[in-house]
């Protein structure tokens, strides 16, 4: 098998130069004129999602309420409810 010698260094440098000069006019390889622009609804959804991610998952008012009930002995859960919950979550 015989392969003609190709000046690979010159080829690669030419390709790299072309990529870097076009980088300013493209977004991830797509020309800016064809780039994706999200709708107002998508931007609103994204903003709400970011707010939800930033908020705490713990509702301190509920935690305080249940801590108070447990410490005073007013909180009671029937054993059947606990068993049902365990079985539902496990299977």
Secondary structure as UniProt FT lines:
FT   HELIX           8..22
FT   HELIX           23..25
FT   STRAND          26..27
FT   TURN            28..29
FT   STRAND          30..31
FT   HELIX           32..34
FT   HELIX           40..54
FT   HELIX           60..72
FT   HELIX           79..90
//
